[in-house]
Amino acid sequence: MFIEQPPWFYRVLFPGVIWRIPAEKKCVYLTFDDGPIPEITPWVLDRLDEFGVKATFFCVGDNVRKYPDTYQMILDRGHRVGNHTYNHIQGIQYWSRHYVANVQKASEYIHSDLFRPPHGHMRFPQVVRIEQDYKIVMWDVVTRDYSPHMSPNGVFNVVKNYTRNGSVIVFHDSLKALRNMREAMPRSVKWLLEQGYEFKVFD
């Protein structure tokens, strides 16, 4: 459970960030990390169109640089985007000035006030600095679609077992998640709609 749904004491370490946004009506925030890439992101966009739902894509700056047409597809389809650093780096492995510089480099390609740290790892000074320019979005449910130890059915069960009103759910439009995500994401979206959840994007 610690991985799939971070416990309260972990959330306390980052009091100013977004983990979950409950509402009077059941809602969820569907998000995708690590894209865009032409091998999978257009497929994700097509599936979301079929369901008529919108999502937020936390994009890696270097991927946007390499695949601008794929990135533009996300915008043209009416989805939200966020900054996921330029090189998908973990904050705890870098001095704050270098980490912030990497985020700023990504902002040259990704024009958004949303930021998600890769792996959710940041030093406290990095949080303080980045909060000056961004809403930091973590998650309430991480599907683990990227894990070779997970099956598509296991990923789907994570969504079923941990989603609640206001959950921020993480999938990945990346090659490492391809096998699990392609099967589990559409099943999850269909199930969530059947349960009466509304899909929202961040203000």
C-alpha positions as CSV (number, residue, x, y, z in Angstrom):
1,M,0.0,0.0,0.0
2,F,2.9,2.4,0.7
3,I,3.7,2.4,-3.1
4,E,0.2,2.3,-4.5
5,Q,-1.3,4.9,-2.1
6,P,1.2,7.0,-0.1
7,P,0.2,7.0,3.6
8,W,-0.7,10.1,5.6
9,F,2.7,10.5,7.3
10,Y,4.4,10.6,3.9
11,R,2.0,13.3,2.6
12,V,2.8,15.3,5.7
13,L,6.4,15.7,4.5
14,F,5.0,17.7,1.5
15,P,2.2,19.8,3.0
16,G,1.9,22.3,0.2
17,V,1.5,19.8,-2.7
18,I,-1.6,18.3,-4.3
19,W,-2.2,14.6,-3.5
20,R,-6.0,14.4,-3.8
21,I,-8.9,16.8,-4.5
22,P,-12.2,15.4,-3.1
23,A,-15.4,17.0,-4.4
24,E,-19.1,16.8,-3.6
25,K,-19.5,14.7,-6.8
26,K,-17.3,11.6,-7.2
27,C,-14.3,12.6,-9.3
28,V,-10.8,11.5,-10.3
29,Y,-7.8,13.1,-11.9
30,L,-6.3,10.9,-14.6
31,T,-2.6,11.6,-15.2
32,F,0.2,10.2,-17.4
33,D,3.9,10.6,-16.8
34,D,7.1,10.4,-18.9
35,G,5.9,11.1,-22.4
36,P,5.3,12.2,-25.0
37,I,6.6,9.5,-27.3
38,P,5.1,8.6,-30.8
39,E,5.0,4.9,-30.0
40,I,2.3,5.2,-27.3
41,T,1.0,8.7,-26.6
42,P,-1.2,8.9,-29.8
43,W,-2.7,5.6,-28.8
44,V,-3.5,6.9,-25.4
45,L,-5.1,10.0,-26.8
46,D,-7.3,7.9,-29.1
47,R,-8.5,5.7,-26.2
48,L,-9.3,8.8,-24.1
49,D,-11.2,10.3,-27.1
50,E,-13.3,7.0,-27.3
51,F,-14.3,7.4,-23.6
52,G,-14.7,11.2,-23.9
53,V,-12.4,11.9,-20.9
54,K,-9.6,14.4,-20.4
55,A,-6.3,13.8,-18.6
56,T,-3.2,15.6,-17.6
57,F,0.1,14.6,-19.2
58,F,3.3,15.4,-17.2
59,C,5.8,15.6,-19.9
60,V,9.6,15.2,-20.0
61,G,11.1,18.3,-21.7
62,D,13.6,16.4,-23.8
63,N,10.8,14.2,-25.2
64,V,8.8,17.3,-26.1
65,R,11.9,18.7,-27.9
66,K,12.3,15.4,-29.8
67,Y,8.6,14.9,-30.6
68,P,7.0,18.3,-30.9
69,D,4.2,17.0,-33.1
70,T,3.2,14.3,-30.6
71,Y,3.2,16.9,-27.8
72,Q,1.0,19.2,-29.9
73,M,-1.5,16.4,-30.3
74,I,-2.0,16.4,-26.5
75,L,-2.8,20.1,-26.6
76,D,-4.9,19.9,-29.7
77,R,-7.1,17.2,-28.1
78,G,-7.8,19.5,-25.1
79,H,-5.8,17.8,-22.4
80,R,-3.7,19.5,-19.7
81,V,0.1,19.3,-19.6
82,G,2.6,19.6,-16.8
83,N,6.4,19.8,-16.3
84,H,8.2,16.6,-15.4
85,T,11.8,18.0,-15.6
86,Y,13.9,18.1,-18.7
87,N,15.7,14.7,-18.2
88,H,13.4,12.9,-15.8
89,I,15.8,13.3,-12.9
90,Q,15.2,12.7,-9.2
91,G,15.6,15.7,-7.0
92,I,17.3,13.8,-4.1
93,Q,20.2,13.0,-6.5
94,Y,20.9,16.6,-7.4
95,W,21.9,19.9,-5.8
96,S,18.9,22.2,-5.7
97,R,20.2,24.7,-8.1
98,H,20.9,22.0,-10.7
99,Y,17.5,20.4,-10.2
100,V,15.7,23.8,-10.5
101,A,17.7,24.6,-13.6
102,N,16.6,21.3,-15.2
103,V,12.9,22.2,-14.4
104,Q,13.4,25.6,-15.9
105,K,15.0,24.1,-19.1
106,A,11.9,21.9,-19.5
107,S,9.7,25.0,-19.1
108,E,11.2,26.3,-22.4
109,Y,9.2,23.6,-24.1
110,I,6.3,23.0,-21.6
111,H,4.3,26.0,-20.8
112,S,2.4,25.0,-17.7
113,D,1.9,26.0,-14.1
114,L,1.9,22.3,-13.0
115,F,4.9,20.2,-12.0
116,R,5.3,16.6,-10.9
117,P,8.7,15.4,-9.7
118,P,9.9,12.1,-11.2
119,H,9.4,9.3,-8.7
120,G,8.0,11.9,-6.2
121,H,11.5,12.6,-4.9
122,M,12.6,16.1,-4.0
123,R,14.7,17.9,-1.4
124,F,12.8,20.3,0.8
125,P,14.6,23.4,-0.6
126,Q,13.6,22.2,-4.1
127,V,10.0,22.1,-3.0
128,V,10.1,25.6,-1.6
129,R,11.7,27.0,-4.7
130,I,9.5,25.2,-7.2
131,E,6.3,26.1,-5.4
132,Q,7.1,29.7,-6.2
133,D,6.3,29.0,-9.9
134,Y,4.2,25.8,-9.9
135,K,1.5,23.8,-8.4
136,I,3.2,20.6,-7.4
137,V,1.1,17.6,-8.2
138,M,1.8,14.2,-6.6
139,W,-0.7,11.4,-6.5
140,D,-3.2,9.4,-4.5
141,V,-3.0,6.2,-6.6
142,V,0.1,5.1,-8.6
143,T,-0.8,2.1,-10.8
144,R,2.7,0.6,-11.0
145,D,2.1,-0.1,-14.7
146,Y,5.8,0.4,-15.2
147,S,6.8,-2.6,-13.1
148,P,7.8,-5.8,-14.8
149,H,6.5,-7.6,-11.7
150,M,3.0,-6.4,-12.3
151,S,0.4,-7.9,-14.7
152,P,-2.3,-5.9,-16.5
153,N,-4.9,-7.4,-14.2
154,G,-2.8,-6.4,-11.2
155,V,-2.6,-2.8,-12.4
156,F,-6.3,-2.8,-12.9
157,N,-6.9,-4.1,-9.4
158,V,-4.7,-1.3,-8.0
159,V,-7.2,1.2,-9.5
160,K,-10.2,-0.7,-8.2
161,N,-8.8,-1.2,-4.7
162,Y,-7.3,2.3,-4.0
163,T,-9.3,4.8,-6.0
164,R,-11.6,7.1,-4.0
165,N,-13.3,10.5,-4.4
166,G,-10.7,13.0,-5.6
167,S,-7.9,10.5,-6.3
168,V,-5.0,11.6,-8.6
169,I,-4.2,8.4,-10.6
170,V,-0.9,7.9,-12.3
171,F,-0.4,5.8,-15.5
172,H,2.6,6.2,-17.8
173,D,2.7,6.8,-21.6
174,S,6.2,5.2,-21.8
175,L,7.7,2.1,-23.4
176,K,8.4,0.5,-20.0
177,A,4.7,0.7,-19.1
178,L,3.4,-0.3,-22.6
179,R,2.4,-3.9,-21.9
180,N,0.5,-3.2,-18.7
181,M,-0.9,0.2,-19.6
182,R,-2.4,-0.8,-22.9
183,E,-4.7,-3.3,-21.3
184,A,-5.2,-1.9,-17.9
185,M,-5.8,1.8,-18.7
186,P,-8.9,1.3,-20.9
187,R,-10.3,-1.2,-18.4
188,S,-9.7,1.2,-15.6
189,V,-11.3,4.2,-17.3
190,K,-14.4,2.1,-18.2
191,W,-14.7,0.8,-14.7
192,L,-14.4,4.3,-13.2
193,L,-17.1,5.6,-15.5
194,E,-19.3,2.7,-14.5
195,Q,-18.8,3.6,-10.9
196,G,-20.0,7.1,-11.5
197,Y,-16.7,9.0,-11.4
198,E,-16.3,12.2,-13.3
199,F,-12.9,12.9,-14.9
200,K,-11.4,16.3,-14.1
201,V,-8.2,18.2,-15.0
202,F,-6.4,20.6,-12.7
203,D,-7.5,24.3,-12.6
